[in-house]
Amino acid sequence: MICLGIESTAHTFSCAIVQKNKRNGKILSDIRKIYRPPEGQGIHPREASRHHIENSSAVLLECLKKANLKISDIDIISYAAGPGLGPCLRVAGVIARTISSYYKIPIYPVNHAIGHIDLGKLLTGAKDPLVLLVSGGHTMLAALEQKNGAYLAKH
């Protein structure tokens, strides 16, 4: 299974392609463009989202090129649905929904924090990791509990 992931929760717009084979995974490409506010200033959500919009096409195309894939090779699309800055989050959501709708590819919104945990599990084979996520907007100690085939975040 090949997944295109789109992330735009704050200052970074990125696209990555991950291939999963049974229980293990491999990152085929990971391309990022970072919004850098003027020195001494914080992230302005509207300016960061404008940056993401302006760079999204180039990042997506470079990501596909580096993975040596076409959009038709993608099996699923995921995008960071939160937590994050509203104007920035909307960029990834709109791009993911547009690609999904046009190419008829299934789409999955992902909690940004849970995405970090799942990617770590996929790349390392860890079964029940305990994760300390340290971020400016959402810091947590988290673990996943499997219940009825679904994962629930415990933090």
N, CA, C and O atoms as a GROMACS GRO file, in nm:
protein
  620
    1MET      N    1   0.084  -0.117   0.000
    1MET     CA    2   0.000   0.000   0.000
    1MET      C    3   0.089   0.124   0.000
    1MET      O    4   0.188   0.131   0.072
    2ILE      N    5   0.052   0.221  -0.082
    2ILE     CA    6   0.128   0.345  -0.093
    2ILE      C    7   0.039   0.461  -0.049
    2ILE      O    8  -0.071   0.480  -0.100
    3CYS      N    9   0.091   0.538   0.046
    3CYS     CA   10   0.015   0.649   0.103
    3CYS      C   11   0.086   0.781   0.077
    3CYS      O   12   0.206   0.794   0.098
    4LEU      N   13   0.009   0.879   0.031
    4LEU     CA   14   0.055   1.017   0.021
    4LEU      C   15   0.006   1.088   0.146
    4LEU      O   16  -0.114   1.091   0.172
    5GLY      N   17   0.098   1.145   0.222
    5GLY     CA   18   0.062   1.223   0.339
    5GLY      C   19   0.089   1.370   0.315
    5GLY      O   20   0.192   1.406   0.258
    6ILE      N   21  -0.004   1.454   0.358
    6ILE     CA   22   0.009   1.599   0.340
    6ILE      C   23  -0.001   1.665   0.476
    6ILE      O   24  -0.095   1.639   0.551
    7GLU      N   25   0.095   1.750   0.509
    7GLU     CA   26   0.101   1.813   0.641
    7GLU      C   27   0.117   1.963   0.627
    7GLU      O   28   0.202   2.012   0.553
    8SER      N   29   0.034   2.036   0.701
    8SER     CA   30   0.045   2.182   0.701
    8SER      C   31  -0.012   2.238   0.832
    8SER      O   32  -0.092   2.331   0.830
    9THR      N   33   0.030   2.182   0.943
    9THR     CA   34  -0.028   2.221   1.071
    9THR      C   35   0.017   2.358   1.120
    9THR      O   36  -0.056   2.423   1.195
   10ALA      N   37   0.135   2.402   1.080
   10ALA     CA   38   0.186   2.532   1.128
   10ALA      C   39   0.281   2.591   1.024
   10ALA      O   40   0.237   2.637   0.919
   11HIS      N   41   0.412   2.590   1.052
   11HIS     CA   42   0.508   2.658   0.966
   11HIS      C   43   0.559   2.574   0.849
   11HIS      O   44   0.624   2.628   0.759
   12THR      N   45   0.533   2.445   0.848
   12THR     CA   46   0.586   2.357   0.744
   12THR      C   47   0.475   2.304   0.655
   12THR      O   48   0.372   2.257   0.704
   13PHE      N   49   0.496   2.311   0.525
   13PHE     CA   50   0.411   2.239   0.431
   13PHE      C   51   0.494   2.124   0.379
   13PHE      O   52   0.605   2.144   0.330
   14SER      N   53   0.441   2.003   0.389
   14SER     CA   54   0.518   1.888   0.340
   14SER      C   55   0.427   1.783   0.280
   14SER      O   56   0.310   1.770   0.314
   15CYS      N   57   0.486   1.708   0.191
   15CYS     CA   58   0.424   1.589   0.132
   15CYS      C   59   0.524   1.476   0.149
   15CYS      O   60   0.644   1.493   0.129
   16ALA      N   61   0.473   1.361   0.185
   16ALA     CA   62   0.558   1.242   0.198
   16ALA      C   63   0.484   1.123   0.139
   16ALA      O   64   0.360   1.118   0.140
   17ILE      N   65   0.559   1.030   0.090
   17ILE     CA   66   0.500   0.906   0.038
   17ILE      C   67   0.564   0.791   0.115
   17ILE      O   68   0.686   0.777   0.122
   18VAL      N   69   0.476   0.708   0.172
   18VAL     CA   70   0.518   0.595   0.253
   18VAL      C   71   0.461   0.468   0.191
   18VAL      O   72   0.345   0.463   0.150
   19GLN      N   73   0.545   0.366   0.185
   19GLN     CA   74   0.500   0.237   0.135
   19GLN      C   75   0.496   0.139   0.251
   19GLN      O   76   0.594   0.127   0.325
   20LYS      N   77   0.384   0.070   0.267
   20LYS     CA   78   0.370  -0.027   0.376
   20LYS      C   79   0.360  -0.167   0.316
   20LYS      O   80   0.281  -0.193   0.226
   21ASN      N   81   0.442  -0.256   0.370
   21ASN     CA   82   0.440  -0.396   0.333
   21ASN      C   83   0.416  -0.476   0.461
   21ASN      O   84   0.505  -0.485   0.545
   22LYS      N   85   0.299  -0.531   0.475
   22LYS     CA   86   0.259  -0.605   0.596
   22LYS      C   87   0.277  -0.518   0.718
   22LYS      O   88   0.198  -0.426   0.738
   23ARG      N   89   0.378  -0.543   0.801
   23ARG     CA   90   0.394  -0.469   0.926
   23ARG      C   91   0.501  -0.361   0.920
   23ARG      O   92   0.512  -0.281   1.013
   24ASN      N   93   0.579  -0.358   0.815
   24ASN     CA   94   0.688  -0.261   0.806
   24ASN      C   95   0.659  -0.157   0.699
   24ASN      O   96   0.577  -0.178   0.609
   25GLY      N   97   0.727  -0.046   0.710
   25GLY     CA   98   0.708   0.060   0.614
   25GLY      C   99   0.838   0.124   0.573
   25GLY      O  100   0.942   0.105   0.636
   26LYS      N  101   0.831   0.201   0.466
   26LYS     CA  102   0.948   0.269   0.414
   26LYS      C  103   0.905   0.404   0.360
   26LYS      O  104   0.805   0.415   0.289
   27ILE      N  105   0.980   0.507   0.394
   27ILE     CA  106   0.954   0.640   0.339
   27ILE      C  107   1.018   0.648   0.201
   27ILE      O  108   1.139   0.634   0.188
   28LEU      N  109   0.937   0.670   0.098
   28LEU     CA  110   0.988   0.680  -0.038
   28LEU      C  111   1.031   0.822  -0.072
   28LEU      O  112   1.124   0.842  -0.150
   29SER      N  113   0.964   0.919  -0.013
   29SER     CA  114   1.004   1.059  -0.032
   29SER      C  115   0.941   1.144   0.078
   29SER      O  116   0.836   1.110   0.133
   30ASP      N  117   1.006   1.254   0.108
   30ASP     CA  118   0.958   1.346   0.212
   30ASP      C  119   1.012   1.485   0.175
   30ASP      O  120   1.131   1.513   0.193
   31ILE      N  121   0.925   1.570   0.124
   31ILE     CA  122   0.966   1.701   0.075
   31ILE      C  123   0.895   1.808   0.158
   31ILE      O  124   0.775   1.798   0.184
   32ARG      N  125   0.971   1.910   0.200
   32ARG     CA  126   0.917   2.015   0.287
   32ARG      C  127   0.958   2.154   0.240
   32ARG      O  128   1.066   2.174   0.184
   33LYS      N  129   0.869   2.247   0.266
   33LYS     CA  130   0.900   2.390   0.251
   33LYS      C  131   0.856   2.456   0.380
   33LYS      O  132   0.743   2.436   0.426
   34ILE      N  133   0.944   2.534   0.438
   34ILE     CA  134   0.917   2.593   0.570
   34ILE      C  135   0.895   2.743   0.558
   34ILE      O  136   0.975   2.815   0.497
   35TYR      N  137   0.784   2.789   0.617
   35TYR     CA  138   0.756   2.931   0.626
   35TYR      C  139   0.843   2.989   0.736
   35TYR      O  140   0.843   2.939   0.849
   36ARG      N  141   0.917   3.092   0.704
   36ARG     CA  142   1.002   3.157   0.802
   36ARG      C  143   0.955   3.301   0.821
   36ARG      O  144   0.971   3.385   0.732
   37PRO      N  145   0.896   3.329   0.937
   37PRO     CA  146   0.848   3.466   0.961
   37PRO      C  147   0.966   3.562   0.974
   37PRO      O  148   1.080   3.518   0.994
   38PRO      N  149   0.940   3.692   0.963
   38PRO     CA  150   1.047   3.790   0.983
   38PRO      C  151   1.112   3.769   1.121
   38PRO      O  152   1.046   3.733   1.218
   39GLU      N  153   1.242   3.792   1.125
   39GLU     CA  154   1.316   3.772   1.249
   39GLU      C  155   1.251   3.847   1.366
   39GLU      O  156   1.213   3.963   1.354
   40GLY      N  157   1.240   3.777   1.477
   40GLY     CA  158   1.182   3.835   1.597
   40GLY      C  159   1.031   3.826   1.603
   40GLY      O  160   0.970   3.871   1.700
   41GLN      N  161   0.970   3.768   1.502
   41GLN     CA  162   0.824   3.754   1.500
   41GLN      C  163   0.786   3.607   1.499
   41GLN      O  164   0.863   3.522   1.456
   42GLY      N  165   0.668   3.579   1.547
   42GLY     CA  166   0.616   3.443   1.547
   42GLY      C  167   0.543   3.412   1.417
   42GLY      O  168   0.538   3.494   1.325
   43ILE      N  169   0.488   3.294   1.411
   43ILE     CA  170   0.414   3.252   1.293
   43ILE      C  171   0.283   3.330   1.286
   43ILE      O  172   0.206   3.334   1.382
   44HIS      N  173   0.258   3.391   1.173
   44HIS     CA  174   0.129   3.453   1.147
   44HIS      C  175   0.050   3.353   1.063
   44HIS      O  176   0.087   3.326   0.949
   45PRO      N  177  -0.060   3.298   1.118
   45PRO     CA  178  -0.131   3.191   1.048
   45PRO      C  179  -0.169   3.222   0.904
   45PRO      O  180  -0.156   3.135   0.818
   46ARG      N  181  -0.216   3.342   0.875
   46ARG     CA  182  -0.257   3.376   0.739
   46ARG      C  183  -0.137   3.378   0.645
   46ARG      O  184  -0.146   3.330   0.532
   47GLU      N  185  -0.025   3.433   0.691
   47GLU     CA  186   0.096   3.437   0.607
   47GLU      C  187   0.152   3.296   0.586
   47GLU      O  188   0.198   3.263   0.476
   48ALA      N  189   0.150   3.215   0.690
   48ALA     CA  190   0.197   3.077   0.676
   48ALA      C  191   0.110   2.999   0.579
   48ALA      O  192   0.161   2.924   0.496
   49SER      N  193  -0.022   3.017   0.586
   49SER     CA  194  -0.111   2.946   0.494
   49SER      C  195  -0.088   2.993   0.350
   49SER      O  196  -0.094   2.913   0.257
   50ARG      N  197  -0.062   3.121   0.331
   50ARG     CA  198  -0.032   3.173   0.197
   50ARG      C  199   0.096   3.106   0.144
   50ARG      O  200   0.102   3.068   0.027
   51HIS      N  201   0.196   3.094   0.228
   51HIS     CA  202   0.321   3.025   0.192
   51HIS      C  203   0.291   2.882   0.148
   51HIS      O  204   0.342   2.836   0.046
   52HIS      N  205   0.207   2.814   0.225
   52HIS     CA  206   0.175   2.674   0.193
   52HIS      C  207   0.105   2.662   0.057
   52HIS      O  208   0.136   2.574  -0.022
   53ILE      N  209   0.011   2.752   0.032
   53ILE     CA  210  -0.060   2.750  -0.096
   53ILE      C  211   0.038   2.772  -0.211
   53ILE      O  212   0.032   2.702  -0.312
   54GLU      N  213   0.126   2.870  -0.196
   54GLU     CA  214   0.221   2.904  -0.302
   54GLU      C  215   0.322   2.792  -0.330
   54GLU      O  216   0.372   2.782  -0.442
   55ASN      N  217   0.351   2.710  -0.230
   55ASN     CA  218   0.452   2.605  -0.246
   55ASN      C  219   0.395   2.465  -0.264
   55ASN      O  220   0.470   2.371  -0.291
   56SER      N  221   0.265   2.449  -0.250
   56SER     CA  222   0.206   2.315  -0.248
   56SER      C  223   0.226   2.236  -0.377
   56SER      O  224   0.261   2.118  -0.372
   57SER      N  225   0.206   2.298  -0.491
   57SER     CA  226   0.221   2.224  -0.619
   57SER      C  227   0.364   2.175  -0.638
   57SER      O  228   0.385   2.059  -0.675
   58ALA      N  229   0.460   2.262  -0.614
   58ALA     CA  230   0.601   2.224  -0.633
   58ALA      C  231   0.641   2.113  -0.536
   58ALA      O  232   0.712   2.020  -0.574
   59VAL      N  233   0.596   2.122  -0.412
   59VAL     CA  234   0.629   2.019  -0.312
   59VAL      C  235   0.568   1.885  -0.352
   59VAL      O  236   0.636   1.782  -0.347
   60LEU      N  237   0.442   1.885  -0.392
   60LEU     CA  238   0.376   1.760  -0.433
   60LEU      C  239   0.445   1.699  -0.555
   60LEU      O  240   0.472   1.579  -0.557
   61LEU      N  241   0.474   1.780  -0.655
   61LEU     CA  242   0.540   1.727  -0.775
   61LEU      C  243   0.678   1.671  -0.745
   61LEU      O  244   0.715   1.566  -0.796
   62GLU      N  245   0.755   1.742  -0.661
   62GLU     CA  246   0.889   1.694  -0.623
   62GLU      C  247   0.879   1.564  -0.543
   62GLU      O  248   0.962   1.474  -0.559
   63CYS      N  249   0.779   1.555  -0.458
   63CYS     CA  250   0.759   1.434  -0.378
   63CYS      C  251   0.732   1.313  -0.467
   63CYS      O  252   0.791   1.207  -0.449
   64LEU      N  253   0.641   1.330  -0.562
   64LEU     CA  254   0.611   1.221  -0.655
   64LEU      C  255   0.733   1.184  -0.740
   64LEU      O  256   0.761   1.066  -0.762
   65LYS      N  257   0.805   1.285  -0.785
   65LYS     CA  258   0.924   1.261  -0.869
   65LYS      C  259   1.030   1.184  -0.790
   65LYS      O  260   1.087   1.088  -0.841
   66LYS      N  261   1.057   1.227  -0.666
   66LYS     CA  262   1.159   1.159  -0.585
   66LYS      C  263   1.121   1.014  -0.558
   66LYS      O  264   1.208   0.927  -0.553
   67ALA      N  265   0.991   0.987  -0.540
   67ALA     CA  266   0.945   0.850  -0.516
   67ALA      C  267   0.934   0.771  -0.646
   67ALA      O  268   0.909   0.650  -0.644
   68ASN      N  269   0.952   0.839  -0.760
   68ASN     CA  270   0.939   0.777  -0.892
   68ASN      C  271   0.799   0.717  -0.911
   68ASN      O  272   0.784   0.604  -0.958
   69LEU      N  273   0.697   0.797  -0.873
   69LEU     CA  274   0.558   0.753  -0.883
   69LEU      C  275   0.475   0.858  -0.955
   69LEU      O  276   0.513   0.974  -0.967
   70LYS      N  277   0.357   0.813  -1.002
   70LYS     CA  278   0.255   0.902  -1.054
   70LYS      C  279   0.142   0.905  -0.952
   70LYS      O  280   0.133   0.816  -0.868
   71ILE      N  281   0.058   1.006  -0.958
   71ILE     CA  282  -0.052   1.016  -0.863
   71ILE      C  283  -0.142   0.892  -0.871
   71ILE      O  284  -0.201   0.853  -0.770
   72SER      N  285  -0.152   0.832  -0.987
   72SER     CA  286  -0.235   0.711  -1.004
   72SER      C  287  -0.177   0.590  -0.930
   72SER      O  288  -0.246   0.490  -0.913
   73ASP      N  289  -0.052   0.598  -0.885
   73ASP     CA  290   0.010   0.489  -0.807
   73ASP      C  291  -0.028   0.495  -0.659
   73ASP      O  292  -0.004   0.400  -0.585
   74ILE      N  293  -0.088   0.606  -0.616
   74ILE     CA  294  -0.121   0.627  -0.475
   74ILE      C  295  -0.247   0.549  -0.440
   74ILE      O  296  -0.346   0.554  -0.512
   75ASP      N  297  -0.242   0.476  -0.327
   75ASP     CA  298  -0.356   0.397  -0.282
   75ASP      C  299  -0.445   0.474  -0.184
   75ASP      O  300  -0.567   0.461  -0.189
   76ILE      N  301  -0.385   0.554  -0.098
   76ILE     CA  302  -0.461   0.633  -0.002
   76ILE      C  303  -0.393   0.768   0.017
   76ILE      O  304  -0.273   0.783  -0.007
   77ILE      N  305  -0.471   0.865   0.062
   77ILE     CA  306  -0.419   0.998   0.094
   77ILE      C  307  -0.454   1.025   0.239
   77ILE      O  308  -0.567   1.002   0.282
   78SER      N  309  -0.357   1.073   0.314
   78SER     CA  310  -0.385   1.117   0.451
   78SER      C  311  -0.339   1.261   0.463
   78SER      O  312  -0.252   1.308   0.390
   79TYR      N  313  -0.401   1.331   0.559
   79TYR     CA  314  -0.360   1.469   0.583
   79TYR      C  315  -0.375   1.500   0.730
   79TYR      O  316  -0.461   1.444   0.798
   80ALA      N  317  -0.291   1.588   0.779
   80ALA     CA  318  -0.296   1.629   0.919
   80ALA      C  319  -0.418   1.719   0.938
   80ALA      O  320  -0.424   1.830   0.886
   81ALA      N  321  -0.515   1.669   1.016
   81ALA     CA  322  -0.640   1.741   1.038
   81ALA      C  323  -0.638   1.822   1.167
   81ALA      O  324  -0.735   1.892   1.196
   82GLY      N  325  -0.531   1.813   1.243
   82GLY     CA  326  -0.520   1.888   1.368
   82GLY      C  327  -0.438   1.807   1.466
   82GLY      O  328  -0.412   1.690   1.440
   83PRO      N  329  -0.398   1.863   1.575
   83PRO     CA  330  -0.409   2.004   1.608
   83PRO      C  331  -0.313   2.089   1.522
   83PRO      O  332  -0.218   2.038   1.464
   84GLY      N  333  -0.342   2.217   1.518
   84GLY     CA  334  -0.260   2.308   1.440
   84GLY      C  335  -0.330   2.442   1.423
   84GLY      O  336  -0.432   2.469   1.486
   85LEU      N  337  -0.274   2.525   1.337
   85LEU     CA  338  -0.329   2.657   1.309
   85LEU      C  339  -0.436   2.645   1.200
   85LEU      O  340  -0.409   2.592   1.092
   86GLY      N  341  -0.556   2.695   1.228
   86GLY     CA  342  -0.670   2.680   1.138
   86GLY      C  343  -0.643   2.712   0.991
   86GLY      O  344  -0.669   2.628   0.906
   87PRO      N  345  -0.592   2.831   0.960
   87PRO     CA  346  -0.567   2.862   0.818
   87PRO      C  347  -0.466   2.767   0.753
   87PRO      O  348  -0.478   2.736   0.635
   88CYS      N  349  -0.370   2.723   0.829
   88CYS     CA  350  -0.269   2.629   0.777
   88CYS      C  351  -0.330   2.491   0.756
   88CYS      O  352  -0.307   2.428   0.652
   89LEU      N  353  -0.408   2.444   0.853
   89LEU     CA  354  -0.472   2.313   0.843
   89LEU      C  355  -0.562   2.304   0.719
   89LEU      O  356  -0.568   2.200   0.654
   90ARG      N  357  -0.631   2.413   0.689
   90ARG     CA  358  -0.722   2.411   0.574
   90ARG      C  359  -0.650   2.385   0.443
   90ARG      O  360  -0.707   2.325   0.352
   91VAL      N  361  -0.526   2.428   0.431
   91VAL     CA  362  -0.452   2.408   0.306
   91VAL      C  363  -0.436   2.258   0.276
   91VAL      O  364  -0.472   2.214   0.167
   92ALA      N  365  -0.384   2.182   0.370
   92ALA     CA  366  -0.368   2.038   0.348
   92ALA      C  367  -0.502   1.971   0.326
   92ALA      O  368  -0.514   1.882   0.242
   93GLY      N  369  -0.604   2.012   0.403
   93GLY     CA  370  -0.736   1.952   0.388
   93GLY      C  371  -0.794   1.973   0.250
   93GLY      O  372  -0.847   1.879   0.190
   94VAL      N  373  -0.784   2.093   0.198
   94VAL     CA  374  -0.838   2.123   0.065
   94VAL      C  375  -0.761   2.048  -0.043
   94VAL      O  376  -0.820   1.991  -0.134
   95ILE      N  377  -0.629   2.048  -0.032
   95ILE     CA  378  -0.547   1.977  -0.132
   95ILE      C  379  -0.577   1.828  -0.130
   95ILE      O  380  -0.596   1.767  -0.235
   96ALA      N  381  -0.582   1.770  -0.012
   96ALA     CA  382  -0.610   1.626   0.001
   96ALA      C  383  -0.748   1.591  -0.055
   96ALA      O  384  -0.763   1.494  -0.129
   97ARG      N  385  -0.849   1.671  -0.020
   97ARG     CA  386  -0.985   1.643  -0.069
   97ARG      C  387  -0.995   1.662  -0.220
   97ARG      O  388  -1.067   1.588  -0.287
   98THR      N  389  -0.924   1.759  -0.273
   98THR     CA  390  -0.927   1.782  -0.418
   98THR      C  391  -0.865   1.664  -0.493
   98THR      O  392  -0.925   1.613  -0.588
   99ILE      N  393  -0.748   1.621  -0.450
   99ILE     CA  394  -0.682   1.507  -0.516
   99ILE      C  395  -0.767   1.381  -0.500
   99ILE      O  396  -0.786   1.306  -0.596
  100SER      N  397  -0.818   1.359  -0.380
  100SER     CA  398  -0.901   1.242  -0.353
  100SER      C  399  -1.024   1.240  -0.444
  100SER      O  400  -1.058   1.137  -0.502
  101SER      N  401  -1.090   1.353  -0.454
  101SER     CA  402  -1.212   1.361  -0.535
  101SER      C  403  -1.183   1.342  -0.684
  101SER      O  404  -1.253   1.267  -0.752
  102TYR      N  405  -1.082   1.408  -0.733
  102TYR     CA  406  -1.051   1.402  -0.876
  102TYR      C  407  -1.002   1.263  -0.919
  102TYR      O  408  -1.043   1.211  -1.022
  103TYR      N  409  -0.913   1.204  -0.837
  103TYR     CA  410  -0.854   1.076  -0.874
  103TYR      C  411  -0.923   0.956  -0.810
  103TYR      O  412  -0.881   0.842  -0.831
  104LYS      N  413  -1.028   0.980  -0.731
  104LYS     CA  414  -1.103   0.872  -0.664
  104LYS      C  415  -1.013   0.787  -0.576
  104LYS      O  416  -1.017   0.664  -0.580
  105ILE      N  417  -0.931   0.854  -0.495
  105ILE     CA  418  -0.840   0.788  -0.401
  105ILE      C  419  -0.899   0.806  -0.261
  105ILE      O  420  -0.935   0.918  -0.225
  106PRO      N  421  -0.909   0.700  -0.181
  106PRO     CA  422  -0.961   0.714  -0.045
  106PRO      C  423  -0.878   0.814   0.036
  106PRO      O  424  -0.757   0.825   0.018
  107ILE      N  425  -0.945   0.885   0.127
  107ILE     CA  426  -0.881   0.989   0.206
  107ILE      C  427  -0.903   0.963   0.354
  107ILE      O  428  -1.010   0.916   0.395
  108TYR      N  429  -0.801   0.994   0.436
  108TYR     CA  430  -0.808   0.973   0.580
  108TYR      C  431  -0.749   1.092   0.654
  108TYR      O  432  -0.629   1.117   0.644
  109PRO      N  433  -0.832   1.165   0.729
  109PRO     CA  434  -0.776   1.270   0.815
  109PRO      C  435  -0.703   1.204   0.932
  109PRO      O  436  -0.746   1.101   0.983
  110VAL      N  437  -0.594   1.264   0.973
  110VAL     CA  438  -0.511   1.206   1.079
  110VAL      C  439  -0.483   1.312   1.186
  110VAL      O  440  -0.455   1.427   1.154
  111ASN      N  441  -0.492   1.272   1.312
  111ASN     CA  442  -0.447   1.358   1.420
  111ASN      C  443  -0.296   1.367   1.409
  111ASN      O  444  -0.228   1.265   1.404
  112HIS      N  445  -0.244   1.489   1.406
  112HIS     CA  446  -0.100   1.511   1.386
  112HIS      C  447  -0.016   1.433   1.487
  112HIS      O  448   0.082   1.369   1.449
  113ALA      N  449  -0.054   1.438   1.614
  113ALA     CA  450   0.023   1.368   1.718
  113ALA      C  451   0.018   1.216   1.698
  113ALA      O  452   0.120   1.149   1.709
  114ILE      N  453  -0.101   1.163   1.669
  114ILE     CA  454  -0.116   1.020   1.647
  114ILE      C  455  -0.038   0.978   1.522
  114ILE      O  456   0.017   0.868   1.518
  115GLY      N  457  -0.033   1.064   1.422
  115GLY     CA  458   0.045   1.035   1.302
  115GLY      C  459   0.192   1.012   1.333
  115GLY      O  460   0.254   0.922   1.277
  116HIS      N  461   0.248   1.094   1.423
  116HIS     CA  462   0.387   1.074   1.463
  116HIS      C  463   0.406   0.938   1.528
  116HIS      O  464   0.503   0.868   1.501
  117ILE      N  465   0.313   0.900   1.614
  117ILE     CA  466   0.322   0.770   1.682
  117ILE      C  467   0.312   0.657   1.581
  117ILE      O  468   0.394   0.565   1.582
  118ASP      N  469   0.212   0.662   1.493
  118ASP     CA  470   0.194   0.555   1.395
  118ASP      C  471   0.310   0.543   1.299
  118ASP      O  472   0.350   0.432   1.264
  119LEU      N  473   0.366   0.656   1.256
  119LEU     CA  474   0.481   0.650   1.166
  119LEU      C  475   0.600   0.586   1.236
  119LEU      O  476   0.671   0.504   1.178
  120GLY      N  477   0.622   0.622   1.361
  120GLY     CA  478   0.729   0.559   1.439
  120GLY      C  479   0.710   0.409   1.451
  120GLY      O  480   0.806   0.333   1.438
  121LYS      N  481   0.588   0.366   1.475
  121LYS     CA  482   0.558   0.223   1.483
  121LYS      C  483   0.585   0.155   1.350
  121LYS      O  484   0.646   0.048   1.346
  122LEU      N  485   0.540   0.217   1.243
  122LEU     CA  486   0.556   0.159   1.110
  122LEU      C  487   0.702   0.144   1.072
  122LEU      O  488   0.742   0.041   1.016
  123LEU      N  489   0.783   0.246   1.102
  123LEU     CA  490   0.924   0.243   1.060
  123LEU      C  491   1.012   0.160   1.150
  123LEU      O  492   1.116   0.110   1.106
  124THR      N  493   0.973   0.142   1.277
  124THR     CA  494   1.059   0.069   1.371
  124THR      C  495   1.008  -0.069   1.407
  124THR      O  496   1.083  -0.152   1.459
  125GLY      N  497   0.880  -0.095   1.379
  125GLY     CA  498   0.821  -0.222   1.419
  125GLY      C  499   0.781  -0.225   1.566
  125GLY      O  500   0.744  -0.331   1.618
  126ALA      N  501   0.788  -0.111   1.635
  126ALA     CA  502   0.748  -0.105   1.777
  126ALA      C  503   0.603  -0.148   1.790
  126ALA      O  504   0.520  -0.117   1.704
  127LYS      N  505   0.572  -0.217   1.897
  127LYS     CA  506   0.436  -0.267   1.916
  127LYS      C  507   0.352  -0.174   2.004
  127LYS      O  508   0.241  -0.138   1.966
  128ASP      N  509   0.401  -0.136   2.119
  128ASP     CA  510   0.327  -0.052   2.213
  128ASP      C  511   0.414   0.063   2.264
  128ASP      O  512   0.452   0.063   2.380
  129PRO      N  513   0.446   0.159   2.177
  129PRO     CA  514   0.536   0.266   2.221
  129PRO      C  515   0.468   0.364   2.318
  129PRO      O  516   0.348   0.387   2.312
  130LEU      N  517   0.548   0.418   2.405
  130LEU     CA  518   0.507   0.529   2.490
  130LEU      C  519   0.583   0.649   2.435
  130LEU      O  520   0.706   0.644   2.423
  131VAL      N  521   0.513   0.756   2.402
  131VAL     CA  522   0.572   0.866   2.329
  131VAL      C  523   0.560   0.995   2.408
  131VAL      O  524   0.454   1.026   2.462
  132LEU      N  525   0.668   1.071   2.414
  132LEU     CA  526   0.665   1.206   2.468
  132LEU      C  527   0.672   1.299   2.348
  132LEU      O  528   0.775   1.309   2.281
  133LEU      N  529   0.561   1.367   2.320
  133LEU     CA  530   0.554   1.461   2.209
  133LEU      C  531   0.569   1.601   2.267
  133LEU      O  532   0.484   1.646   2.343
  134VAL      N  533   0.676   1.669   2.229
  134VAL     CA  534   0.701   1.803   2.279
  134VAL      C  535   0.687   1.899   2.162
  134VAL      O  536   0.764   1.893   2.066
  135SER      N  537   0.588   1.986   2.172
  135SER     CA  538   0.560   2.081   2.065
  135SER      C  539   0.511   2.210   2.129
  135SER      O  540   0.458   2.209   2.240
  136GLY      N  541   0.528   2.319   2.058
  136GLY     CA  542   0.488   2.448   2.112
  136GLY      C  543   0.341   2.456   2.146
  136GLY      O  544   0.305   2.519   2.246
  137GLY      N  545   0.257   2.394   2.067
  137GLY     CA  546   0.114   2.407   2.088
  137GLY      C  547   0.047   2.290   2.156
  137GLY      O  548  -0.063   2.304   2.210
  138HIS      N  549   0.110   2.175   2.155
  138HIS     CA  550   0.047   2.057   2.213
  138HIS      C  551   0.155   1.958   2.258
  138HIS      O  552   0.210   1.883   2.178
  139THR      N  553   0.183   1.959   2.387
  139THR     CA  554   0.282   1.869   2.444
  139THR      C  555   0.206   1.760   2.520
  139THR      O  556   0.115   1.791   2.598
  140MET      N  557   0.243   1.634   2.498
  140MET     CA  558   0.172   1.526   2.565
  140MET      C  559   0.258   1.402   2.578
  140MET      O  560   0.350   1.379   2.500
  141LEU      N  561   0.225   1.324   2.678
  141LEU     CA  562   0.278   1.189   2.694
  141LEU      C  563   0.166   1.099   2.646
  141LEU      O  564   0.057   1.102   2.704
  142ALA      N  565   0.190   1.020   2.543
  142ALA     CA  566   0.080   0.947   2.481
  142ALA      C  567   0.117   0.803   2.452
  142ALA      O  568   0.234   0.769   2.432
  143ALA      N  569   0.015   0.720   2.450
  143ALA     CA  570   0.027   0.580   2.410
  143ALA      C  571  -0.100   0.546   2.334
  143ALA      O  572  -0.201   0.616   2.347
  144LEU      N  573  -0.096   0.440   2.258
  144LEU     CA  574  -0.214   0.396   2.185
  144LEU      C  575  -0.266   0.267   2.248
  144LEU      O  576  -0.189   0.178   2.284
  145GLU      N  577  -0.397   0.260   2.260
  145GLU     CA  578  -0.462   0.140   2.311
  145GLU      C  579  -0.550   0.086   2.199
  145GLU      O  580  -0.632   0.158   2.143
  146GLN      N  581  -0.532  -0.042   2.167
  146GLN     CA  582  -0.616  -0.100   2.063
  146GLN      C  583  -0.742  -0.156   2.128
  146GLN      O  584  -0.736  -0.236   2.222
  147LYS      N  585  -0.856  -0.112   2.075
  147LYS     CA  586  -0.985  -0.157   2.127
  147LYS      C  587  -1.076  -0.182   2.007
  147LYS      O  588  -1.103  -0.090   1.929
  148ASN      N  589  -1.125  -0.304   1.994
  148ASN     CA  590  -1.214  -0.340   1.883
  148ASN      C  591  -1.152  -0.307   1.748
  148ASN      O  592  -1.222  -0.263   1.657
  149GLY      N  593  -1.023  -0.329   1.734
  149GLY     CA  594  -0.954  -0.307   1.606
  149GLY      C  595  -0.917  -0.164   1.578
  149GLY      O  596  -0.852  -0.137   1.477
  150ALA      N  597  -0.957  -0.069   1.663
  150ALA     CA  598  -0.925   0.072   1.642
  150ALA      C  599  -0.828   0.118   1.750
  150ALA      O  600  -0.827   0.064   1.861
  151TYR      N  601  -0.747   0.216   1.718
  151TYR     CA  602  -0.654   0.271   1.815
  151TYR      C  603  -0.713   0.395   1.880
  151TYR      O  604  -0.770   0.481   1.814
  152LEU      N  605  -0.700   0.402   2.010
  152LEU     CA  606  -0.744   0.517   2.087
  152LEU      C  607  -0.623   0.580   2.151
  152LEU      O  608  -0.539   0.511   2.208
  153ALA      N  609  -0.614   0.710   2.144
  153ALA     CA  610  -0.502   0.781   2.209
  153ALA      C  611  -0.530   0.794   2.357
  153ALA      O  612  -0.640   0.829   2.398
  154LYS      N  613  -0.430   0.765   2.437
  154LYS     CA  614  -0.437   0.784   2.581
  154LYS      C  615  -0.330   0.882   2.617
  154LYS      O  616  -0.212   0.855   2.595
  155HIS      N  617  -0.368   0.996   2.672
  155HIS     CA  618  -0.269   1.095   2.712
  155HIS      C  619  -0.316   1.171   2.833
  155HIS      O  620  -0.245   1.260   2.881
   0.00000   0.00000   0.00000
